[in-house]
Structures are given as C-alpha cells and as structure tokens.
C-alpha cells in the first residue's frame, strides 16, 4: 500500500541534521572530560561513544546499503572510542556530507545495493532502500535519547 506522501531528501536530511545538532550540543555542553564518561551502569556508553557509533551507522547503512560503497567498519571499536569533542564534531560534519552524497540517488522502493547482514533480510531495512533510510533515522533518534539520559546521569555525578 502506497502512503501517498513524498518526503524529499532535503526533508530527510533536515531531521538527520537536527538530531546530530542535538547530539553535538550535548557533547559541547559536557566538554572533553565529561563527554567521555561512562556512567557506572551495565552496558552504559559515554556520549562520545554514542555519537561515534551513530557515525558508524550512517557510514555502513547509508554508504554500503544505499550507495553501494565498500565499507570497512570496526563496530567494536566504536564502543571503546574516546577523544576531544571538537574532533568528533568535525567527523560528524564530514559524515553529514557523506550521507547526503550517499543518498542522493536513493531508490526508496528498490532493494538495498549491498547484501543485508544476516537476520535483517526480512525486515523493512533489509528489503528496501527506503527502509534503510528509516533505519538510519531510527538509530539516530533512539541514540539521541540514550545520550540525553547519559548526560543527565553524568551531570548528577
């Protein structure tokens, strides 16, 4: 069933950029030291790690699944990342530009341009490029929520 609506790439990128701007604001507010703190909770990540992981998501899903680029991703390294906020902000700016380039020729109803990872073939983001785009935004928005909670915990320490 067609929903009868059209979302432009510019509309989509506005939502992505808005979410990334919110994440950057959190990191800049926390500063280098606190942006790299992991709350003492099982499985918790630092705000720096959360944004680093989001950049990996954008690169892998946008670059590999939509643009068909060959991607070398070290996902485990995303969860051990740390460093200065300014460096991550610069990487985020570059990732935004790359995502915009990667999705310029998206064919929303077409299958992804790369083989989906096992376990997602039958999910919407394993079936269509439009599903991949929604998945990228889903990941960014849920991780913004994680980062907001993490920021609140760090501030309370």
JOBEL-V808743 format. One record per residue. N is the residue number from 0. RES is the residue in one small letter. OMEGA is omega in radians with two decimals (999 if undefined). Layout:
N_RES_OMEGA, N_RES_OMEGA
This chain:
0_x_3.10, 1_x_3.13, 2_x_3.09, 3_x_3.11, 4_x_3.12, 5_x_3.04, 6_x_3.14, 7_x_3.06, 8_x_3.11, 9_x_3.08, 10_x_-3.13, 11_x_-3.11, 12_x_3.06, 13_x_3.13, 14_x_3.10, 15_x_-3.13, 16_x_3.12, 17_x_3.13, 18_x_3.11, 19_x_3.08, 20_x_3.11, 21_x_3.12, 22_x_3.12, 23_x_3.14, 24_x_3.11, 25_x_3.14, 26_x_-3.12, 27_x_3.10, 28_x_-3.13, 29_x_-3.09, 30_x_-3.02, 31_x_-3.05, 32_x_-3.05, 33_x_3.10, 34_x_-3.12, 35_x_3.13, 36_x_2.99, 37_x_3.05, 38_x_-3.11, 39_x_3.13, 40_x_3.13, 41_x_3.07, 42_x_-3.10, 43_x_3.10, 44_x_3.06, 45_x_3.03, 46_x_3.11, 47_x_3.12, 48_x_-3.09, 49_x_3.14, 50_x_3.10, 51_x_3.11, 52_x_3.13, 53_x_3.09, 54_x_3.06, 55_x_3.09, 56_x_-3.12, 57_x_-3.12, 58_x_-3.08, 59_x_-3.05, 60_x_3.11, 61_x_-3.09, 62_x_-3.08, 63_x_-3.00, 64_x_-3.14, 65_x_-3.08, 66_x_-3.13, 67_x_3.10, 68_x_3.03, 69_x_-3.07, 70_x_2.97, 71_x_-3.08, 72_x_3.05, 73_x_-3.07, 74_x_3.11, 75_x_3.14, 76_x_3.11, 77_x_-3.04, 78_x_3.03, 79_x_-3.06, 80_x_3.00, 81_x_3.12, 82_x_-3.13, 83_x_-3.14, 84_x_-3.09, 85_x_3.12, 86_x_3.13, 87_x_3.08, 88_x_3.10, 89_x_3.11, 90_x_3.12, 91_x_3.09, 92_x_3.12, 93_x_-3.14, 94_x_3.09, 95_x_-3.14, 96_x_3.13, 97_x_3.12, 98_x_3.11, 99_x_3.09, 100_x_-3.10, 101_x_-3.04, 102_x_-3.08, 103_x_-3.12, 104_x_-3.14, 105_x_3.02, 106_x_-2.92, 107_x_-3.11, 108_x_-3.11, 109_x_3.08, 110_x_3.07, 111_x_-3.11, 112_x_3.08, 113_x_-3.14, 114_x_3.09, 115_x_3.08, 116_x_3.14, 117_x_3.11, 118_x_3.14, 119_x_-3.09, 120_x_-3.08, 121_x_3.10, 122_x_-3.12, 123_x_-3.13, 124_x_2.97, 125_x_-3.06, 126_x_-3.05, 127_x_3.07, 128_x_3.06, 129_x_3.07, 130_x_3.09, 131_x_3.14, 132_x_3.10, 133_x_3.12, 134_x_3.11, 135_x_-3.14, 136_x_3.08, 137_x_-3.14, 138_x_-3.13, 139_x_-3.08, 140_x_3.12, 141_x_3.13, 142_x_2.98, 143_x_3.08, 144_x_3.09, 145_x_-3.11, 146_x_3.11, 147_x_3.10, 148_x_3.12, 149_x_3.08, 150_x_-3.12, 151_x_3.09, 152_x_-3.14, 153_x_3.12, 154_x_-3.10, 155_x_-3.11, 156_x_999
